[in-house]
Amino acid sequence: MNHYQFSAQIERDRETGVYIAYVPALPGVHTQAKSLPQLQINIKEVIGLCLEELSVEEIAALPEFIGFQQIGYMYE
């Protein structure tokens, strides 16, 4: 069994309060939930479904996550 580590971007919709998660390294992998614990369950399930469809070579070719950086910008 292989172990993979992915980073998810998590946002909260201001209107509905729903949490949304995206995995930038896996195009198309995203989900939503009303709570953060449920979001984690959902995103793991979607990652698993995505990995089932990829070959070992495709998984090895996925981009390496480096990190997020916040950029400040003044707008008038």
Phi and psi restraints in degrees (value plus and minus 20) as a CYANA .aco file:
   2 ASN   PHI    -116.4   -76.4
   2 ASN   PSI     130.2   170.2
   3 HIS   PHI    -134.2   -94.2
   3 HIS   PSI     108.0   148.0
   4 TYR   PHI    -141.3  -101.3
   4 TYR   PSI     127.8   167.8
   5 GLN   PHI    -139.7   -99.7
   5 GLN   PSI     104.7   144.7
   6 PHE   PHI    -146.7  -106.7
   6 PHE   PSI     131.0   171.0
   7 SER   PHI    -124.8   -84.8
   7 SER   PSI     117.7   157.7
   8 ALA   PHI    -135.4   -95.4
   8 ALA   PSI     119.8   159.8
   9 GLN   PHI    -111.2   -71.2
   9 GLN   PSI     107.0   147.0
  10 ILE   PHI    -138.3   -98.3
  10 ILE   PSI     110.7   150.7
  11 GLU   PHI    -149.7  -109.7
  11 GLU   PSI     141.9   181.9
  12 ARG   PHI    -143.9  -103.9
  12 ARG   PSI     107.3   147.3
  13 ASP   PHI     -90.0   -50.0
  13 ASP   PSI     103.7   143.7
  14 ARG   PHI     -87.5   -47.5
  14 ARG   PSI     -50.3   -10.3
  15 GLU   PHI     -98.5   -58.5
  15 GLU   PSI     -64.4   -24.4
  16 THR   PHI    -120.6   -80.6
  16 THR   PSI     -39.8     0.2
  17 GLY   PHI      58.6    98.6
  17 GLY   PSI     -17.2    22.8
  18 VAL   PHI     -95.1   -55.1
  18 VAL   PSI     118.7   158.7
  19 TYR   PHI    -107.6   -67.6
  19 TYR   PSI     121.0   161.0
  20 ILE   PHI    -147.7  -107.7
  20 ILE   PSI     114.3   154.3
  21 ALA   PHI    -143.7  -103.7
  21 ALA   PSI     119.3   159.3
  22 TYR   PHI    -147.0  -107.0
  22 TYR   PSI     127.0   167.0
  23 VAL   PHI    -135.5   -95.5
  23 VAL   PSI      80.3   120.3
  24 PRO   PHI     -76.8   -36.8
  24 PRO   PSI     -51.7   -11.7
  25 ALA   PHI     -95.0   -55.0
  25 ALA   PSI     -34.9     5.1
  26 LEU   PHI    -142.8  -102.8
  26 LEU   PSI      71.7   111.7
  27 PRO   PHI     -73.9   -33.9
  27 PRO   PSI     113.8   153.8
  28 GLY   PHI      70.6   110.6
  28 GLY   PSI     -28.9    11.1
  29 VAL   PHI    -107.6   -67.6
  29 VAL   PSI      88.6   128.6
  30 HIS   PHI    -176.8  -136.8
  30 HIS   PSI     136.4   176.4
  31 THR   PHI    -179.6  -139.6
  31 THR   PSI     156.4   196.4
  32 GLN   PHI    -166.2  -126.2
  32 GLN   PSI     140.7   180.7
  33 ALA   PHI    -183.0  -143.0
  33 ALA   PSI     143.5   183.5
  34 LYS   PHI    -103.4   -63.4
  34 LYS   PSI     -34.7     5.3
  35 SER   PHI    -156.3  -116.3
  35 SER   PSI     136.8   176.8
  36 LEU   PHI     -87.2   -47.2
  36 LEU   PSI     -60.0   -20.0
  37 PRO   PHI     -80.5   -40.5
  37 PRO   PSI     -61.5   -21.5
  38 GLN   PHI     -88.6   -48.6
  38 GLN   PSI     -54.5   -14.5
  39 LEU   PHI     -81.4   -41.4
  39 LEU   PSI     -61.6   -21.6
  40 GLN   PHI     -83.7   -43.7
  40 GLN   PSI     -61.6   -21.6
  41 ILE   PHI     -81.2   -41.2
  41 ILE   PSI     -67.3   -27.3
  42 ASN   PHI     -82.3   -42.3
  42 ASN   PSI     -64.6   -24.6
  43 ILE   PHI     -88.2   -48.2
  43 ILE   PSI     -56.1   -16.1
  44 LYS   PHI     -83.0   -43.0
  44 LYS   PSI     -60.3   -20.3
  45 GLU   PHI     -83.7   -43.7
  45 GLU   PSI     -64.0   -24.0
  46 VAL   PHI     -87.2   -47.2
  46 VAL   PSI     -60.0   -20.0
  47 ILE   PHI     -79.9   -39.9
  47 ILE   PSI     -65.9   -25.9
  48 GLY   PHI     -79.6   -39.6
  48 GLY   PSI     -63.2   -23.2
  49 LEU   PHI     -82.7   -42.7
  49 LEU   PSI     -60.1   -20.1
  50 CYS   PHI     -86.2   -46.2
  50 CYS   PSI     -65.7   -25.7
  51 LEU   PHI     -84.4   -44.4
  51 LEU   PSI     -51.5   -11.5
  52 GLU   PHI     -80.7   -40.7
  52 GLU   PSI     -47.7    -7.7
  53 GLU   PHI    -108.7   -68.7
  53 GLU   PSI     -32.0     8.0
  54 LEU   PHI    -118.2   -78.2
  54 LEU   PSI     126.5   166.5
  55 SER   PHI    -100.0   -60.0
  55 SER   PSI     147.2   187.2
  56 VAL   PHI     -78.9   -38.9
  56 VAL   PSI     -59.0   -19.0
  57 GLU   PHI     -85.9   -45.9
  57 GLU   PSI     -61.0   -21.0
  58 GLU   PHI     -86.2   -46.2
  58 GLU   PSI     -58.7   -18.7
  59 ILE   PHI     -85.2   -45.2
  59 ILE   PSI     -62.2   -22.2
  60 ALA   PHI     -84.2   -44.2
  60 ALA   PSI     -46.1    -6.1
  61 ALA   PHI    -109.2   -69.2
  61 ALA   PSI     -20.4    19.6
  62 LEU   PHI     -82.8   -42.8
  62 LEU   PSI     129.2   169.2
  63 PRO   PHI     -85.4   -45.4
  63 PRO   PSI     129.0   169.0
  64 GLU   PHI    -103.5   -63.5
  64 GLU   PSI     105.5   145.5
  65 PHE   PHI     -95.5   -55.5
  65 PHE   PSI     108.7   148.7
  66 ILE   PHI    -123.1   -83.1
  66 ILE   PSI     -67.2   -27.2
  67 GLY   PHI     138.2   178.2
  67 GLY   PSI     155.5   195.5
  68 PHE   PHI    -126.1   -86.1
  68 PHE   PSI     130.2   170.2
  69 GLN   PHI    -155.4  -115.4
  69 GLN   PSI     109.6   149.6
  70 GLN   PHI    -106.3   -66.3
  70 GLN   PSI     115.4   155.4
  71 ILE   PHI    -136.4   -96.4
  71 ILE   PSI     102.0   142.0
  72 GLY   PHI    -105.1   -65.1
  72 GLY   PSI     121.2   161.2
  73 TYR   PHI    -168.0  -128.0
  73 TYR   PSI     108.2   148.2
  74 MET   PHI    -111.6   -71.6
  74 MET   PSI     106.4   146.4
  75 TYR   PHI    -146.2  -106.2
  75 TYR   PSI     109.5   149.5
